[in-house]
C-alpha cells in the first residue's frame, strides 16, 4: 500500500511551538556564525599583513644595512654604527615574530572562517526552508548542524576582541548583508 506523503495538518506545523523555538534558535546560531566568521576573516586579513611585513622587513632592512651608500656616504653621521644596528635589527625580526606569537596559524583561521560562513548559510536555510518539513525532520537537521557547530567551535582559534568589535561595526553597517535579503536587484 502506498504511503500518504502529504502533510495532513500543515496548520499544526506552522503553529507548533517547538518549530517556532527551533526557528528562533537557528536564527541565533546564524547570527553567531555571522559574527564569528566576520571576526575570523578580519583577523585573517590582519595576520596575513603582519606575516608579509615580518617577511619583507628584514630583507629591506638587511639590504639597507649592507648598502655601500650607508657606509660610504653615511660615515660622517655614524654610517658604520647605523649599518651594524640595521643588521642586528634585521636578524631580530624572525625572533620578534615568534616572541610576539605572530605566527597565527593562517590556514587554521581561514578554515574556521569558511566553516562558520557555511554554517551561517545552513542555519539560515534550515530556518527558512527546512522548518516547513515538519518538526521531526527539522529537529534532525538542526541536530546535525549543531554537531557541526560544536566541532567548528572546538577547532576554531579564539578571535581577538578587536576583531570582534570591528566585525560588529561592519555587520551593523550592513556590509555583510545580502542584496537579495534586502529586496535589491543587481540587474
C-alpha positions in Angstrom: 0.0 0.0 0.0 1.3 3.4 -0.9 2.1 5.8 1.9 0.5 9.2 2.1 3.3 11.7 1.8 1.2 14.8 2.1 1.2 16.8 5.3 -2.3 16.2 6.5 -2.2 19.1 9.0 0.0 21.9 7.7 -1.6 24.3 10.2 -0.1 22.3 13.1 3.4 22.7 11.7 3.0 26.4 11.5 1.6 26.7 15.0 3.8 24.1 16.6 5.7 26.0 19.3 8.6 23.5 19.0 9.1 24.6 15.4 9.0 28.2 16.4 11.6 27.6 19.0 13.9 25.8 16.6 13.5 28.6 14.0 14.4 31.1 16.8 17.4 29.0 17.7 18.5 28.7 14.1 18.3 32.5 13.8 20.5 32.8 16.9 23.1 30.4 15.6 23.0 32.1 12.2 23.8 35.4 13.9 26.5 33.8 16.0 28.1 32.4 12.9 27.9 35.7 11.1 29.8 37.5 13.8 32.3 34.7 14.3 33.1 34.3 10.6 33.4 38.1 10.1 35.7 38.3 13.1 37.9 35.5 11.7 38.1 37.0 8.2 39.2 40.3 9.7 41.8 38.6 11.8 43.0 36.6 8.8 43.5 39.7 6.8 45.5 41.4 9.6 47.5 38.2 10.2 48.4 38.0 6.5 49.5 41.6 6.5 51.7 41.1 9.6 53.2 38.0 8.2 54.1 39.8 5.0 55.6 42.7 7.0 57.8 40.3 9.0 58.9 38.5 5.9 59.7 41.6 3.8 61.0 44.0 6.5 64.2 42.0 7.4 65.0 41.8 3.7 64.7 45.5 3.2 66.5 46.4 6.5 69.3 43.9 5.7 69.6 45.4 2.2 69.9 48.9 3.6 72.4 47.7 6.2 74.6 46.2 3.6 74.3 49.1 1.2 77.5 50.9 0.3 75.6 54.1 0.4 75.1 53.8 4.1 78.7 53.0 4.9 80.3 55.3 2.4 78.2 58.5 2.5 77.0 58.0 6.0 80.4 57.7 7.5 80.3 61.2 8.9 77.0 60.5 10.6 77.9 57.2 12.0 77.0 55.1 9.0 79.0 52.1 10.3 77.2 52.1 13.5 73.9 52.5 11.7 74.7 49.6 9.4 75.6 47.4 12.3 72.3 48.4 14.1 70.2 47.7 11.0 72.0 44.3 10.5 71.2 43.4 14.1 67.6 44.6 13.7 67.2 42.5 10.5 68.4 39.5 12.4 65.9 40.1 15.2 62.8 40.2 13.0 62.2 36.4 13.0 62.7 36.3 16.8 60.3 39.2 17.3 57.8 37.5 15.1 57.9 34.3 17.1 58.2 36.1 20.5 55.0 38.1 19.8 53.3 34.9 18.6 52.6 36.5 15.3 52.6 33.0 13.6 48.9 32.9 13.9 48.1 29.7 12.0 46.8 31.4 8.9 45.4 28.2 7.3 43.5 27.4 10.6 42.0 30.8 10.8 40.9 30.7 7.1 39.4 27.2 7.5 37.5 28.2 10.6 36.1 31.4 8.9 35.0 29.3 6.0 33.3 26.7 8.2 31.4 29.4 10.2 30.3 31.1 6.9 29.0 27.7 5.6 27.2 27.1 8.9 25.7 30.6 8.8 24.1 29.8 5.4 23.0 26.3 6.5 21.3 27.7 9.7 19.5 30.3 7.5 18.4 27.7 5.1 17.2 25.5 7.9 15.1 28.2 9.5 13.6 29.4 6.2 13.2 26.2 4.2 13.7 23.0 6.4 11.3 24.4 9.0 8.4 23.7 6.6 9.3 20.0 6.6 7.7 19.2 9.9 9.1 19.1 13.4 10.9 15.7 13.3 12.8 16.4 10.1 13.6 19.9 11.1 14.8 18.8 14.5 17.1 16.1 12.9 18.6 18.8 10.5 19.1 21.1 13.5 20.9 18.5 15.5 23.3 17.7 12.6 24.0 21.5 12.2 24.6 21.8 16.0 27.1 18.9 15.9 28.9 20.7 13.1 28.8 23.9 15.1 30.2 22.2 18.2 33.1 20.8 16.1 33.7 24.2 14.5 33.8 26.0 17.8 36.2 23.5 19.3 38.6 23.7 16.3 38.5 27.4 15.8 41.1 29.6 17.4 39.7 32.3 19.7 39.5 35.6 17.9 41.0 38.8 19.5 38.5 41.2 20.9 39.4 44.0 18.5 38.4 41.7 15.6 35.0 41.0 17.1 34.4 44.7 17.7 35.4 45.6 14.2 33.2 42.8 12.8 30.3 44.0 14.8 30.7 47.5 13.4 30.9 46.2 9.9 27.9 44.0 10.3 25.8 46.8 11.8 26.7 49.0 8.9 25.2 46.3 6.6 28.5 45.3 4.9 27.7 41.6 5.3 24.1 41.8 4.2 22.8 40.1 1.1 21.2 42.3 -1.6 18.6 39.5 -2.1 17.5 39.7 1.5 17.0 43.4 1.2 14.9 43.1 -1.9 17.6 44.8 -4.1 18.3 43.6 -7.6 21.7 43.6 -9.2 20.3 44.0 -12.7 
